[in-house]
């Protein structure tokens, strides 16, 4: 389990997970009020972390890290929020 604090070079948003929640590498599916953080990694990929809102522990969204898409980091962040909002064991977009 990761307890990395938010970094300045990341986007952080809160979202309510849809039915079936979001899939994490560490603890499986999490549901409810969640916080998603996407951050640029030194290797040029984007890491996606997720937590229960106001919790201390961050988890890796299954499928993360992902390549930086052509439409940018902010667009990827929005897609992650949409997927988690839909639920169904949401994973990082490919």
ChimeraX commands (.cxc) that place a marker at each C-alpha (Angstrom):
marker #1 position 0.00,0.00,0.00 radius 0.5
marker #1 position 1.18,3.43,-0.88 radius 0.5
marker #1 position 0.93,6.47,1.36 radius 0.5
marker #1 position 2.36,9.01,-1.05 radius 0.5
marker #1 position 1.10,12.51,-0.33 radius 0.5
marker #1 position -0.29,14.54,-3.21 radius 0.5
marker #1 position 2.44,16.01,-5.43 radius 0.5
marker #1 position 2.35,19.48,-6.99 radius 0.5
marker #1 position 2.62,18.04,-10.51 radius 0.5
marker #1 position -0.64,16.14,-10.33 radius 0.5
marker #1 position -4.35,16.60,-10.88 radius 0.5
marker #1 position -6.63,15.58,-8.01 radius 0.5
marker #1 position -10.43,15.30,-8.11 radius 0.5
marker #1 position -13.17,13.71,-6.07 radius 0.5
marker #1 position -15.70,11.37,-7.64 radius 0.5
marker #1 position -18.44,9.03,-6.44 radius 0.5
marker #1 position -17.79,5.57,-7.82 radius 0.5
marker #1 position -20.56,3.99,-9.84 radius 0.5
marker #1 position -21.91,0.50,-9.10 radius 0.5
marker #1 position -19.00,-1.94,-9.03 radius 0.5
marker #1 position -16.49,0.76,-8.05 radius 0.5
marker #1 position -12.87,0.98,-9.15 radius 0.5
marker #1 position -10.31,-1.83,-9.26 radius 0.5
marker #1 position -7.04,-1.38,-7.37 radius 0.5
marker #1 position -3.89,-3.51,-7.41 radius 0.5
marker #1 position -3.60,-3.60,-3.63 radius 0.5
marker #1 position -7.10,-4.19,-2.25 radius 0.5
marker #1 position -9.36,-5.02,-5.19 radius 0.5
marker #1 position -12.54,-3.02,-5.75 radius 0.5
marker #1 position -13.19,0.15,-3.77 radius 0.5
marker #1 position -16.49,2.01,-3.84 radius 0.5
marker #1 position -18.16,5.14,-2.52 radius 0.5
marker #1 position -16.65,8.62,-2.35 radius 0.5
marker #1 position -13.19,8.43,-3.88 radius 0.5
marker #1 position -10.34,10.78,-4.72 radius 0.5
marker #1 position -8.37,10.24,-7.93 radius 0.5
marker #1 position -4.87,11.62,-8.53 radius 0.5
marker #1 position -3.07,11.48,-11.86 radius 0.5
marker #1 position 0.57,12.49,-11.98 radius 0.5
marker #1 position 3.31,12.67,-14.54 radius 0.5
marker #1 position 6.07,10.16,-13.88 radius 0.5
marker #1 position 9.75,10.73,-14.68 radius 0.5
marker #1 position 9.58,8.13,-17.49 radius 0.5
marker #1 position 6.86,10.07,-19.33 radius 0.5
marker #1 position 3.99,7.83,-18.30 radius 0.5
marker #1 position 1.06,8.84,-16.11 radius 0.5
marker #1 position 0.48,7.21,-12.72 radius 0.5
marker #1 position -3.09,6.97,-11.43 radius 0.5
marker #1 position -3.70,6.65,-7.70 radius 0.5
marker #1 position -7.05,6.39,-5.93 radius 0.5
marker #1 position -8.19,6.53,-2.34 radius 0.5
marker #1 position -11.27,6.70,-0.19 radius 0.5
marker #1 position -11.84,10.45,0.13 radius 0.5
marker #1 position -10.05,11.80,3.23 radius 0.5
marker #1 position -8.23,8.51,3.88 radius 0.5
marker #1 position -4.47,8.32,4.34 radius 0.5
marker #1 position -3.69,5.39,2.05 radius 0.5
marker #1 position -3.48,5.66,-1.73 radius 0.5
marker #1 position -3.91,2.67,-4.04 radius 0.5
marker #1 position -2.83,2.05,-7.62 radius 0.5
marker #1 position -5.71,2.03,-10.10 radius 0.5
marker #1 position -5.35,-1.29,-11.93 radius 0.5
marker #1 position -3.66,-0.76,-15.28 radius 0.5
marker #1 position -1.62,2.22,-14.08 radius 0.5
marker #1 position 0.79,3.63,-15.09 radius 0.5
marker #1 position -0.30,4.36,-18.66 radius 0.5
marker #1 position 1.40,6.11,-21.58 radius 0.5
marker #1 position 0.77,9.84,-21.81 radius 0.5
marker #1 position -2.00,10.12,-24.43 radius 0.5
marker #1 position -1.76,12.47,-27.41 radius 0.5
marker #1 position -4.59,14.63,-26.04 radius 0.5
marker #1 position -2.72,15.20,-22.79 radius 0.5
marker #1 position -2.66,14.53,-19.12 radius 0.5
marker #1 position -5.78,16.58,-18.21 radius 0.5
marker #1 position -7.89,14.71,-20.79 radius 0.5
marker #1 position -6.68,11.40,-19.35 radius 0.5
marker #1 position -7.61,12.58,-15.85 radius 0.5
marker #1 position -11.14,13.39,-17.08 radius 0.5
marker #1 position -11.47,9.95,-18.70 radius 0.5
marker #1 position -10.42,8.28,-15.44 radius 0.5
marker #1 position -13.05,10.27,-13.52 radius 0.5
marker #1 position -15.73,9.26,-16.05 radius 0.5
marker #1 position -14.77,5.59,-15.84 radius 0.5
marker #1 position -14.73,5.54,-12.04 radius 0.5
marker #1 position -18.07,7.37,-12.03 radius 0.5
marker #1 position -19.52,4.62,-14.22 radius 0.5
marker #1 position -18.06,1.93,-11.94 radius 0.5
marker #1 position -17.98,-1.67,-13.07 radius 0.5
marker #1 position -14.52,-2.30,-11.58 radius 0.5
marker #1 position -13.08,0.68,-13.48 radius 0.5
marker #1 position -9.43,0.40,-14.50 radius 0.5
marker #1 position -6.94,2.81,-16.04 radius 0.5
marker #1 position -7.82,3.67,-19.66 radius 0.5
marker #1 position -5.58,2.04,-22.27 radius 0.5
marker link #1:1,2 radius 0.2
marker link #1:2,3 radius 0.2
marker link #1:3,4 radius 0.2
marker link #1:4,5 radius 0.2
marker link #1:5,6 radius 0.2
marker link #1:6,7 radius 0.2
marker link #1:7,8 radius 0.2
marker link #1:8,9 radius 0.2
marker link #1:9,10 radius 0.2
marker link #1:10,11 radius 0.2
marker link #1:11,12 radius 0.2
marker link #1:12,13 radius 0.2
marker link #1:13,14 radius 0.2
marker link #1:14,15 radius 0.2
marker link #1:15,16 radius 0.2
marker link #1:16,17 radius 0.2
marker link #1:17,18 radius 0.2
marker link #1:18,19 radius 0.2
marker link #1:19,20 radius 0.2
marker link #1:20,21 radius 0.2
marker link #1:21,22 radius 0.2
marker link #1:22,23 radius 0.2
marker link #1:23,24 radius 0.2
marker link #1:24,25 radius 0.2
marker link #1:25,26 radius 0.2
marker link #1:26,27 radius 0.2
marker link #1:27,28 radius 0.2
marker link #1:28,29 radius 0.2
marker link #1:29,30 radius 0.2
marker link #1:30,31 radius 0.2
marker link #1:31,32 radius 0.2
marker link #1:32,33 radius 0.2
marker link #1:33,34 radius 0.2
marker link #1:34,35 radius 0.2
marker link #1:35,36 radius 0.2
marker link #1:36,37 radius 0.2
marker link #1:37,38 radius 0.2
marker link #1:38,39 radius 0.2
marker link #1:39,40 radius 0.2
marker link #1:40,41 radius 0.2
marker link #1:41,42 radius 0.2
marker link #1:42,43 radius 0.2
marker link #1:43,44 radius 0.2
marker link #1:44,45 radius 0.2
marker link #1:45,46 radius 0.2
marker link #1:46,47 radius 0.2
marker link #1:47,48 radius 0.2
marker link #1:48,49 radius 0.2
marker link #1:49,50 radius 0.2
marker link #1:50,51 radius 0.2
marker link #1:51,52 radius 0.2
marker link #1:52,53 radius 0.2
marker link #1:53,54 radius 0.2
marker link #1:54,55 radius 0.2
marker link #1:55,56 radius 0.2
marker link #1:56,57 radius 0.2
marker link #1:57,58 radius 0.2
marker link #1:58,59 radius 0.2
marker link #1:59,60 radius 0.2
marker link #1:60,61 radius 0.2
marker link #1:61,62 radius 0.2
marker link #1:62,63 radius 0.2
marker link #1:63,64 radius 0.2
marker link #1:64,65 radius 0.2
marker link #1:65,66 radius 0.2
marker link #1:66,67 radius 0.2
marker link #1:67,68 radius 0.2
marker link #1:68,69 radius 0.2
marker link #1:69,70 radius 0.2
marker link #1:70,71 radius 0.2
marker link #1:71,72 radius 0.2
marker link #1:72,73 radius 0.2
marker link #1:73,74 radius 0.2
marker link #1:74,75 radius 0.2
marker link #1:75,76 radius 0.2
marker link #1:76,77 radius 0.2
marker link #1:77,78 radius 0.2
marker link #1:78,79 radius 0.2
marker link #1:79,80 radius 0.2
marker link #1:80,81 radius 0.2
marker link #1:81,82 radius 0.2
marker link #1:82,83 radius 0.2
marker link #1:83,84 radius 0.2
marker link #1:84,85 radius 0.2
marker link #1:85,86 radius 0.2
marker link #1:86,87 radius 0.2
marker link #1:87,88 radius 0.2
marker link #1:88,89 radius 0.2
marker link #1:89,90 radius 0.2
marker link #1:90,91 radius 0.2
marker link #1:91,92 radius 0.2
marker link #1:92,93 radius 0.2
marker link #1:93,94 radius 0.2
view
